Structure formats: structure tokens, C-alpha cells
Amino acid sequence: MKLIAPPPLLIILGPTASGKSGIAHQIARSRNGEIVSADAFAVYRGFDIGTAKPSADQRAEVPYHLVDVADWREHYSAGRWARDARAVLAEISRRGRLPVVCGGSGFYLEALLEGLPPGEAADSDLRARLAQWARDRPAEAHRFLQVNDPAAARRIPPANLRYILRALEILLTTGVRASERPRPGGGWLARWRVIKVGLKPSPEDLYATIRQRVARMMNAGWAEEVRRLLEEGAPLTSNAFQAIGYREIADWVEGRTDRATAEERIVAATRQLAKKQRTWFARERDVEWVNPAQALGAALARLEGGEAEKEADSR
């Protein structure tokens, strides 16, 4: 009996500024692939420089998906992204091309691979009250989560107040722990041969790259981009403006600070984000962690190994 091997789904993950996008682009270009962005903020039109979106030349070489698909007035959730991503991935595979998911938003990747519990479990009034309560006591919020949902507290870093409050909102809205809500993702995942390659630069290399990248972004017109968004009416409270660096640039543009201070704050915030991402991804299963210089070879070897198995099964 001839066995039909599932199609490959390549996932390139790792902390911000680790080189994921460049590796994904090289793989897609060499293996007839298309890239699905797993960046929580690259979905928003107009938020370009600070989210390190692919250039026009890169998009001309390789198809990119789930970039520039939402207006800043929208709240583009992980659930919506996962639904859209699954549809896009199926279409890429139907065309006989290699789907490559690339990004550092761990929660988005979790939503894709494991699914999210059914129902929104949302209460905007409760969310606002929780945010007000936790603003000056983030450590207390994490301790409250530890008492009421220990599994979620172990998964969510104490510094990630946004996810802590989301877990508390779910608990208080539904009466069910966020960690115990059923996830419907298993059936979808079974149709793929999932390959996960994670980039793990040394902290010293990563922090040096972060500083260099922030400087390049600021020199590339980040301030002008933020000024345009503010003139269009985009409020600092919008979800899109939660992207690292945008509020700091707004403080500079509106005269509340200077360029040097804004740059240092963005570097510090980006380093903190990278630390959170490393903590999140540390629990990710079946990842081949490699130095960025080895990532391209590792990913291609995994893809070629799967092709060899597929060929052997067909004999």
C-alpha cells in the first residue's frame, strides 16, 4: 500500500532580532516557499519600520502573507490570526509550495498549533478594572494568578502583565482556569509534518544586534512614520501602538523626551521583549535550537530528510 506523507510546515521561531526573517526568506526563495508572518503587529498597515516588515524587493521575490491586513482601528487578535493563518497555509500547500511560518509572537504560534479555547471569554469592563488594579502592582497580579491558576502562572513570565491579566480575565469571566480550557487544535495539526527550527544567538550577540537594529530603524524615518500615524488620529492606546518602540518614538515626536532617551528606552524594551520570548519558547516542544549561522543548513536538512523518508515510503 502506498503511503502519502503529510506536507511539510516549516516554522522559524526565536527572539526578536535573532535573524528569523532573513533565514525564512532564504529558505522560501530556494525551496519554492511562501512566508506567513507570525508577528502580532506586522498585521497593521502603516506600522512598518518598527515592525521590521519585509521590503518591497523581498515581497517581489517571495510571497508574504498576513502583513498589512488590518487597520490600526481594529483589534487583530491571536484567534483571528490563527484562523486566517490556517486558511493561508492550506492554500499554499494546495498550490504545491512550501509554507514557512516566521515570527516571534509565541502566543500566536500557540494559537496556530494548539488552537484557542472556544468562545471569546471577554469582559471589557472587567479587563479595564483589572488593568487599573494591576498598574501599580504587577507582582501582586502574578501572585494572584499563581494561587488561582498555577499552571498558567508557570507558563507566563511575571513581567508579561498583558498575558497575566488575560488569564485572570478568563478565570473571572468563565470560572475555568485558562490553563484548563479545552483546545481544538489537534485535528488540524495532524495533517502536517511540522518542522520547528529555533534561532538561539548568544545574549551578547543578540543585544548588540538589537542596538544596531534600533539605530537603523530610527535613521530610516521611524519618527516620520509615527508622526504620520498620530496625524491620522491613531491613539497611543490603540492595540497597534503597543508594538515595541512606537510609544517611545511618539514621546520624542511630541516633545516629551529627546531622541537619545527614546533610543535607549527602545533598546531596553526590546531586550526585555527578547528575554520574555526566550522564556516563552523554552517550553516549546520538538524545536531544533541552533545558532543563527547554522539555521539555514539545519532547516534545509530537515526538509530534505523528510523528502527522503517520503520517497522511501512510496517505494
C-alpha positions in Angstrom: 0.0 0.0 0.0 1.3 3.4 -1.0 1.6 5.8 2.0 1.0 9.5 1.5 3.3 11.6 3.7 1.8 14.8 5.1 3.1 18.0 3.6 5.8 19.9 5.5 5.1 23.0 7.6 8.3 24.8 8.5 8.3 27.1 11.5 11.2 29.5 12.1 11.0 30.9 15.6 13.1 32.8 18.1 13.6 36.1 19.9 13.3 39.4 18.1 16.4 40.5 16.1 17.8 36.9 16.0 17.7 36.8 12.2 14.5 34.8 11.7 13.2 36.8 8.8 16.4 36.5 6.8 16.6 32.8 7.2 12.9 32.3 6.3 13.3 34.4 3.2 16.3 32.4 2.0 14.5 29.1 2.5 11.4 30.3 0.8 13.3 31.7 -2.2 15.3 28.4 -2.6 12.5 25.9 -1.9 9.5 27.5 -3.7 8.1 28.7 -0.5 5.8 31.4 0.8 6.1 33.1 4.2 3.3 33.5 6.7 4.2 36.3 9.2 3.6 35.4 12.9 4.1 38.9 14.1 1.4 40.4 16.3 1.9 43.9 14.9 3.0 43.4 11.3 -0.6 42.9 10.5 -1.3 46.6 10.9 -1.0 48.9 7.9 1.3 51.9 8.4 3.3 50.3 11.2 6.2 49.4 9.0 9.6 50.4 10.3 9.3 49.4 13.9 7.8 46.0 13.0 10.7 45.3 10.5 8.3 44.4 7.7 9.8 42.8 4.5 10.9 45.3 1.9 9.2 45.8 -1.5 12.2 43.9 -3.1 11.7 41.0 -0.7 8.0 40.8 -1.3 8.7 40.8 -5.1 11.0 37.8 -4.6 8.8 35.8 -2.1 5.0 36.0 -1.4 4.3 37.2 2.2 1.0 36.7 4.0 -0.7 38.3 7.0 1.3 41.5 6.6 -0.7 44.8 6.2 -4.1 43.0 6.6 -5.6 45.2 9.3 -6.3 48.9 10.0 -4.9 50.4 13.3 -8.6 50.9 14.3 -9.0 47.2 14.5 -8.1 44.8 17.3 -6.4 41.9 15.5 -6.5 39.0 18.0 -4.4 35.8 18.1 -7.6 33.9 17.4 -8.3 35.8 14.3 -4.7 35.5 13.2 -4.7 31.7 13.7 -7.9 31.3 11.7 -6.5 33.4 8.8 -3.1 31.6 9.0 -4.7 28.2 8.8 -6.6 29.1 5.7 -3.5 30.7 4.1 -1.3 27.7 4.9 -3.8 25.3 3.4 -3.9 27.3 0.2 -0.1 27.5 0.0 0.1 23.7 0.3 -2.7 23.2 -2.3 -0.5 25.1 -4.7 2.3 22.7 -4.1 4.5 25.3 -2.4 6.3 25.2 0.9 4.6 27.1 3.8 7.0 28.9 6.1 5.7 30.4 9.3 8.1 33.0 10.7 7.7 35.1 13.8 8.4 35.8 17.5 4.9 36.0 18.8 4.8 32.9 20.9 1.1 33.2 21.7 0.2 33.4 18.0 2.2 30.3 17.3 0.5 28.5 20.2 -2.9 29.6 18.8 -2.0 28.2 15.4 -0.6 24.8 16.5 -2.8 24.1 19.5 -5.9 26.2 18.9 -7.6 28.5 21.3 -10.4 27.6 23.6 -13.9 28.2 22.0 -15.6 31.5 22.9 -14.1 34.9 23.5 -14.3 34.8 27.3 -14.1 38.5 27.2 -15.4 41.2 29.5 -14.2 44.7 28.6 -15.3 46.3 31.8 -13.6 43.6 33.9 -10.5 44.0 31.7 -10.4 47.7 32.4 -10.8 47.2 36.1 -8.1 44.5 36.2 -5.7 46.8 34.3 -6.3 49.7 36.7 -5.8 47.4 39.7 -2.6 45.9 38.4 -1.0 49.0 37.0 1.0 49.7 40.2 1.1 46.1 41.5 2.2 43.7 38.7 3.9 41.4 41.1 0.7 41.1 43.1 -1.2 40.2 39.9 1.2 37.4 39.1 0.9 36.1 42.7 -2.9 36.1 42.4 -2.6 34.1 39.2 -0.2 31.6 41.0 -2.8 31.0 43.6 -5.7 30.6 41.3 -4.1 29.1 38.1 -0.6 27.7 39.0 -0.1 26.1 35.5 -0.8 29.4 33.8 1.5 31.3 36.2 4.3 28.9 35.4 3.8 29.4 31.7 3.5 33.3 31.8 6.6 35.3 32.9 5.9 37.6 35.8 6.9 40.6 33.6 4.2 39.8 31.0 1.4 41.7 32.6 -0.8 41.6 29.5 -1.0 37.8 29.4 -1.3 37.6 33.2 -4.4 39.9 33.1 -5.8 37.9 30.2 -5.6 34.7 32.2 -7.3 36.4 35.1 -10.0 37.8 32.9 -10.7 34.3 31.5 -10.8 32.8 35.1 -13.1 35.5 36.4 -15.3 35.5 33.4 -15.8 31.8 32.9 -14.9 30.3 36.3 -12.5 28.0 34.5 -8.7 28.2 34.7 -7.1 29.5 31.4 -4.7 26.5 31.6 -7.6 24.1 31.7 -9.7 25.3 28.9 -10.0 22.8 26.1 -8.1 23.5 22.8 -9.4 22.2 19.5 -6.2 22.3 17.6 -5.1 18.7 17.5 -7.0 17.5 14.4 -5.8 20.3 12.2 -2.1 19.8 13.2 -2.2 16.1 12.3 -2.4 16.9 8.6 1.1 18.4 8.6 4.7 17.3 9.1 5.7 20.2 11.4 9.4 21.2 11.4 10.4 23.7 14.1 13.8 25.4 13.9 14.6 27.9 16.6 17.3 30.6 16.5 19.4 30.9 19.6 22.0 33.6 19.4 24.2 34.3 22.4 22.9 37.1 24.7 25.9 39.2 23.8 25.3 38.9 20.0 21.6 39.4 20.4 21.9 42.6 22.4 24.5 44.0 20.0 22.1 43.3 17.1 19.2 44.9 18.9 21.1 48.1 19.5 22.2 48.2 15.8 18.8 47.5 14.5 17.1 50.2 16.7 19.6 52.7 15.4 18.9 51.7 11.7 15.2 52.0 12.3 15.5 55.5 13.7 17.7 56.5 10.8 15.2 55.0 8.4 12.4 57.5 9.2 10.7 55.9 12.2 9.9 59.3 13.6 8.2 60.5 10.4 6.1 57.3 10.3 4.9 57.8 13.9 4.2 61.5 13.2 2.0 60.5 10.2 0.1 57.9 12.3 -0.6 60.5 15.0 -1.8 63.0 12.4 -4.1 60.3 11.1 -5.6 60.1 14.6 -4.1 56.8 15.7 -4.3 56.9 19.6 -1.4 55.7 21.8 -4.0 53.5 23.5 -4.7 51.5 20.3 -3.6 47.9 20.1 -1.3 48.7 17.2 0.6 51.3 19.3 1.6 48.6 21.8 4.3 47.5 19.4 7.7 48.0 20.9 9.1 51.4 20.2 6.1 53.3 18.9 5.1 55.0 22.2 8.7 55.9 22.8 9.0 57.4 19.4 5.7 59.3 20.0 7.2 60.7 23.2 10.1 62.0 21.2 7.9 63.3 18.3 5.6 65.2 20.7 8.5 66.7 22.7 8.2 64.7 25.9 11.7 63.4 25.5 14.7 63.6 23.1 16.0 61.2 20.5 18.8 59.7 22.6 16.5 58.9 25.5 13.9 57.4 23.2 16.5 55.2 21.6 17.8 53.9 24.9 14.3 53.1 26.1 13.5 51.2 22.9 16.7 49.2 23.2 15.8 48.4 26.8 12.3 47.4 25.9 13.4 45.3 23.0 15.9 43.5 25.2 13.1 42.8 27.7 10.9 41.5 24.9 13.7 39.1 23.8 14.0 37.8 27.3 10.3 37.2 27.5 10.3 35.4 24.1 13.2 33.2 25.2 11.3 32.2 28.4 8.1 31.5 26.3 9.9 29.5 23.7 11.9 27.4 26.2 8.8 25.3 26.8 8.1 24.8 23.1 8.3 21.1 22.2 10.2 19.5 19.3 12.3 22.5 18.4 15.8 22.2 16.9 17.6 25.1 18.5 20.6 26.3 16.6 23.0 29.2 16.3 21.7 31.6 13.6 24.6 30.8 11.4 23.5 27.2 11.4 19.8 27.8 10.9 19.6 27.7 7.1 21.5 24.4 6.9 19.5 22.9 9.7 16.2 23.8 8.2 17.1 22.6 4.7 18.5 19.3 6.2 15.2 18.7 8.0 13.2 19.4 4.8 15.4 17.2 2.7 15.3 14.4 5.4 11.5 14.4 5.2 11.6 14.3 1.4 13.9 11.2 1.6 11.5 9.5 4.0 8.6 10.3 1.7 10.5 8.8 -1.3 11.3 5.6 0.7 7.7 5.2 1.8 6.5 5.5 -1.8 8.6 2.5 -3.0 
